[in-house]
Each structure stands twice: as C-alpha cells, then as structure tokens.
Amino acid sequence: MFVSSAVTILHADLDSFYASVEQRDDPRLRGRPVIVGGGVVLAASYEAKAYGVRTAMGGATARRLCPQAVVVSPRMSAYSEASKAVFEVFADTSPLVEGLSIDEAFLDVRGMGRIAGPPMDIAMQLRREVLDRVGLPITVGVARTKFLAKVASGVAKPDGLLVVPAGGELAFLHLLPVERLWGVGPITADKLRDRGITSVGQVARLAETALVAMVGRAAGRKLHALAHNRDPRRVQVGRRRRSMGAQRALGRARRSPEALDAILVGLVDRLARRLRAARRVCRTVVLRLRFDDFSRATRSHTLGHATQQTEPILATARALLATAAPTIEQRGLTLVGVALGNLEDARAIQLVLPFDRRRALDETLDSVRDRFGSAAITRAVLLGRDQGLSVPLLPD
C-alpha cells in the first residue's frame, strides 16, 4: 500500500465555475448574486449561495430566495474554453494531473521541490497563474492523500488555500462534520446522526464492525478507512473513467409518460454516441431518479454481453423506467439520469454473432452528426422538444 510520507497532492477546484466565468466576462456581475440557468439552477455565485441558492434547485425557488439575483443563460462554449485554459495551467504546473471534471483536478508535485519549491509555494503559484492567465478564482487543498486534499479544498472555499501538514491530518480531520467524508450523503448522514455521531472523530472512534452494521459492509469499511485518513490511491494520469452518464433536471412540472420517454431517448442517444466516440462498450445500464420530496432512487441492469449500440441500451433504460412508473406517478419526478457502467475497451471485446446491422446505422448517424452538428439528424419523437443542455466534459 502506497501512502506518501510528504504533503505532495494538490486538489485544485474552480469556484462556482459557470457563475465565475459569467462574472469574469461581464464586469457588471462582479460582487452580485448570479444564477446560471432559468428553469433549473446550473450554477450560483457565492453571493447567491449566501441566500440558500443551490445547484439543481428549481429556478422559481431560487428567485424567491434571492429576488435580486441576476439570471443569465448558460454559455457552454465559454465554459469549455475556460476549462481548457485552466488545464493548460495544470499541465504547466505538474506532469502528473488527474482530471476529475472540467473544473477540478488532482496534481502530484512529488519531487518538484528543487525546481518549483515546496508544495505550498507551488499551490500559491498555481492560483496566481489561473487568475492571471484565465481570470478565474481557484481553491487549492494540499495534503498527503487525495481524500484529504479534496477535503481541504472544500474547507478553504471560496478562493482559498489550505495545507494540511504531515502529522496534523487527524487533528484537522476529526473536528469536521461527518458530511465531509466521501460517500456520506443525506441518507448516511441521517443514519449516523440518529446515533449521535456528528463528527469525523466520532466515526474514527467506532470499530469497523460497528460502522458496517450501521451503513453496510462496503460503506462501513470505506468510512472507517477515510476517518483514519487511509487512502492509498495515487494521482493517475490518463485514467479512463469507469462510467459515463448524463442527466436532465426537470423542475417540478409534471411530465407525461411520453414526455419522460422522449427525455430518456435524448439522454441515451447522447450517451451512446459518447460511448462509441471513446471506443468503449458497456455492460451495465443505470437509471437515476430524483423525486419531488428530494429522495432518490437507482435502478440498474447488467446486460448479457457488452455493447455500444443505442437500441439495446435504450430498451434497457426504458424497461428500468417502466418499473419506476408507479413511484413516479405517486411522488413526481424532478431529475432523470442515465449512466453506463462496467466500461471496457471496445477493441478488447469480441463482437457477438450474428452481426447486427444496427451497428452500421449507429456509425452512419454518428458520422452525419460529427460533420453537420448534433441537430442535423434526430428521432421523430424528439422533434420540437427541448433536449436540454449538453454540458462540457473531460475527454472520455
């Protein structure tokens, strides 16, 4: 098991990325509460967050919380360009960069002391470079493990820098609320708080078996390790994602089954195209749902063989949605997402016989869309329907 003996891992995370780009590009927005997206909040500036506005919140709710907010339409091309510029700064800072999303990454600065100085100096220079070259604020956490570096950046936000010194990790970590542990969402947090466990230190004092009994085997073992800052993962350059997904926030308006099916079709079409462009195949289709009461549900199905074809993925997603229909009717639906898991390299998978002509159709449609744009050809069921935004992503 590898654990660095020095504080060498940086977690760099842009602050309220979409909103910060809008404030950068329009000086009139600086210092004012900004909401990106109308029907659903895609991002909120820290000035808007101070009023309780949060990402994925309905636009009407956000405007009630912060009536003075400026609402702007998203500009995905601007965010994509800003992300590319920031990652160029990352690459100039360290040869070991692991992108997590378009606005955050881990950097390993081990062995760079002679040419760039100690990690804190590197982090300070990184923040200056991002501000000078891209015009955006960025927060950096520095620690011995990836987990703790990410926690540190979260604590330091916005526009901050926090170094957790070697030997002082547990003193820092154990004072934090349990929600700071990876994997502790609202449900797990409620389970722990119902038992009077509110801090990471209290989690650390529990036996692993006790945690397993409370939250399950996998989650319990993970939380026990993280509460003691045990995280052997190294920064991995060029690590391919283990899953890919897309989702659509729906707001609180009720949608007909036909409308939900059309949204699902759009999501699957987009994902399957990404899958083929990345030369990957998937074995598992996951449907993610969020209801009116903010509770969530996940349905999944593992296929008999790996595929990158649209139709079997869509058929599986539709079947999963059908099983959730009674719950959706009863509780409403505010978000639907599809994820493809168990990804493998398409070149390493033997094609299933007999060969399916639908593969040729998928490839033809991809070629047309690559040449003339994603809207050049579409399904009849999607004509005249809002298919939502295609957010910028890291390369697959």
N, C-alpha and C positions, 0 to 999 in steps of 0.2 A: 504494500500500500504506500502510495507516494503522498507525502504532505511536506510542502516546502517549509524549511526552517526560518525563512525570511519573509518579510512583508513584500510580496512581489506582484500580486494580482490587482489590477485596476478594473473596476466596473464603472464604465462611463455611460451616462444616461441623460439624453437631452430633456430639458424641462418643458412639459406641456408642448410637445413638438409642433403639432399643427398650429396651435394658437401662437406659439413663439415665432413661427415663420410669418404669420399674418402681422404680428406686431413689428417684426423686423421690416417688412415690406411696406407697411403703412404707418408712418410715424404718429399719425393721429390716434392710433390704437394703443400706443405705449402707455402703460400705467392705468389702462382702463380695463374693465371686465369684458372679455371677449369669449364668445361661444362660436365654435365652428360647427356648422350644420344646423338646419332648421327643424325638421321633423324629429330628429334624434340627435343628441349631442355627440359629436365625434371627438371633440376636444374642448377643453375650457382652460382659459388662462388662470394663473394663480389668483388674480383679482376676482375672477368669477367663482373659483373654488372656495374662496373665503365665505361665500354666501350659501354654500352647500351644493353648488352645481357639480355634477359628476359625469364622466363619460358614460354613454349608453342611456342616459336619462332622457325622458321624453322632452321635446322642445318646449311644450306648453308649461310643464312643471318647472323647467329651468328658468323660463321667463318670469314665472310667478315668484320664484326665489330671488331672482336678480333682474328686476324690471329695467334697470339702467344698462344692462349688458348690450354690447354691440354684437349682433348676429351676422356672421359672414358665411358665404358659401364656400365649401371646400375647393381647394385647387391642388389636385393630386399631383400634377406635373411639377408644381413648385416644391412640394414636399419630397418628391423623388429626387429632384436635383439637389436639394439641400442635404438629403441623406447621402448621396454620392460624394458631395464635397466633404462632409464630416468623416466619412470612411476613408477618404484620402488622407485626412489628418491622422486618423488612427494608424493607417499604414505607414505614415512618415514617423510615427512615434515608436512603434514596435513592429517587428516582423511576425509576432505571434498575436493575431487578432481573431477572436471568435465572435462573429456577429450573432446576436440573439434576435434582433428585429431591426427595422430600418432606423431606429433611433437609440439603440443601445448595443454595447459590446463589452466583452472581456478582453483585456490586454495583459499579456505576461511580459514583465520588464526584467525578468531574472537575468543577471549577467550584464546588465547595461550600465552598471554604476560608473565605470571608468569613462564612458563616452557621454553619458547623459545625467549622471548624478544619482542621488538616492530616489526611491520611488515617489516620495512626496514632491521633490523638485520636478520629476517627470510629470506627475499629475497636475501640478500648477502650470507647467508649460503647455500641457495638453489643453487645459481650459483656456489659456490665453490664445493659443493657436485657433481653436474653434471659434472663439469670439472675434478674433481679428480677421480670419480668412472666410468665415461663414456668417458671422454676425449673430450667432445664437448662444444663449447661456447653456452650460452643461454642468452637471453634477458628477463628481467622481468619488467613489469609495475605494479605499486601499486596504488590503488585508492579506493574510496568508492563504485563505481559501476562497473559492469562488462564491460560496454561500455567504460568507461574512462580508466580502467586498460588496455584494449586492445589497445586503442589509445596511451596510454603512452608507451607501449612496442614497438609499431610501430615507435614512435618518437625516442626512445632510441636505436634502432638498428643501427649497429650490436654490439653484445657483451656488452650490456649496462644495466643500472638500472635507472629507473626514478620513483620517488614517487611524486604523485600529492597530496599536503596536503589538508586536510579538510578545507574548506573555501576559497581555492585558485583555485577551479576547473574551474570556469567560466573565470577567468583571463587567465588561461592556454589554455583552450579550444577555446575561441573566437578568438585567434590570428592565429589559424590553418586554412589551406585551406579547402574549402568545401569537398574536396575528402576524408578527414579524417572521415567524418560522415558515419556510416554504411548505406549501401543502395545507396550511391552516386557513381554510376559508370560513365563511359564516357558520356552516353546519358543524365542522370540527371545533371551531372556537366555542360554540354554544355547549357542545358536549364537555369540553374542558372547564368552561366557566361554571357550568351546572355543578361541577365537583369542587368548585372553589379554586381552580387553577387559572390564574390570570397572567402570570409572568413566565418567561422562558426559564428562569431559575427554578421555579416550582416544577416545571416539566423535567428539568435536569435531575431533580432530586427523586423522581419516580423511577422505580425499576422498569426495565424494558417490558417485562411481562405485564405489569400494570397498565402501561400505555397500550399494549396490544389488546388487552381486554376492553379498553375504553374505545379505541378508534379502529381496531382491526390490525391484522398482522403486518401488512406492508406499510401502512401509515404509521403504526406504532413504532416499528423498527427505524423508520426514516426520521421521525421526530426525535427519538431518543438519541440518534447519532448527531443530528443537527444541533440539538440543545447542548451537546458537548463539543460543538464545532468540529465534528469529524466529517470531512468532505474531501475525499481523495482525488476528485476529478481535476484533470489538468486542462488548461486552455488548449482547445483543439482548432487548428487552422483547417479550413475547408471541410469541416464536419457537415455531412449531409443530414438534412432533417429526417426524423423518424416518422413524421406525419405531416400532412398539409391539410389546411382547412379554409373554409370561407363561411361567413355568417351574414345575416341580414337582420338588423333591428327593425321592428315592425310598428313601434309605438303601441298605443292602447286601443286603436281602432280594430274592431272585429273584422276578420277576413273570412271569406267563404272558402270551402274546401278547394274550389277551383283556383282561387287566387293563391292559396298556400301551395298548391301543386305547381303553379307557374313559377313561384318564387324558388321552390325546390329544384325545378328544372333548370332555372338560370344558374343556381349555385353549382349544381352538378356539371353542367356544361363548362362552366368556368374552371372548375377543379380538374375535370378530366383533361382539358386542354393543357393546363399546367403540368399535369402528370406526364403526358406524352412529350411535352417540350423538355422536361427534365430527364426523359428516358428512364422513367421509373414505372413500376407496377405496384398495385396494392392488393392486399388480401382482406382487409377489414374496412367496412363502411360504418361510420358512427354518425348518428343523428343527435344533435344537441338542441334542447328546448329550454326557453325561459318563459314562465307563466306570469300572469298579471300580479300575483302575490310575491313575485321575485324569486320564487322557488325554481329549481332547475331539475331537469331530467335528462338522462342519456340513454339511448338505445343503440345497440351495435349488433352487427352480424359479420361473421367471417366467412368468406367465400370458399368454395371448394378448390379453386385454383386462382393464382394471381392474374390480374387483368389490368389493362389500361384503357379498355373500351368504355365508351359512355353508357351504352344501353344496360349492361349488367349492373353497373354502379347505380344508375338511375332507378332500375327496377328494385334493387335492394333498398335504396333510400325511400322509395315510395312505400314499400312494404313496412318499413320501420315507422313511417309517418302514419300509416293506416292503423297500426297497433296503438298509437298515441292519440288517435282521433277522439275517443270518449273523454280523455283527460283535457284535451284542448277545448272541446265543446263546453266542458264544465268550468274550467279555470281561465280560459283565454290564453293568448299567446303573444308575447312581446318580442321574442327573438327566435330565429331558427338558424341552425348552423349544420354544416356537413363537414366531416373530417375523414380523410383516408389514411389508414394506418397500416402497419406491417409493410412498409415500403421496401422494395428491393430494386436492384438494378435490372432494367428490362433485358439487358443483353445477357444476363446470367440465368434467365428463365426460359425453359423450353416452351415453345408455342404449343397450345392444346389443339389436337386434331378433333374434328375437321377444321380447316382454316375458315374463319368467319369473314364474309365479305364486309361486315360492318366495320372491320378494321380499316379497310380501304376507304370507306365513307368518312370515318373519323379523320384520317390523314388528309383527305381531299378538303374537308371543311376547315381543318387547321391551316392548310396552305392558303385557302382563299382569305381567311381572317388575318393571317400573318401579312398578306400582301395588301389587302384593301381595308383592314380595320376590323375590329371585333363585331361591329354592327353591320358589316357587309352582307352577311347571311345569317338568318336566325330561324328559330322554330315559329310556326304559325301561332302557337299558344302564347308566345312572348310578344307578339306584335302589339304595339300601343301600350305596353305595360312598362312601368318603371322597374328596371332591373337592379337599382341600387348602384352604389359606387364601387369601383374596383380600386381598392387601396394599394399603394405601392408596397412591394415586398422585397425581401432579400432574394437573390437568385436561389433557385431550388437546387 
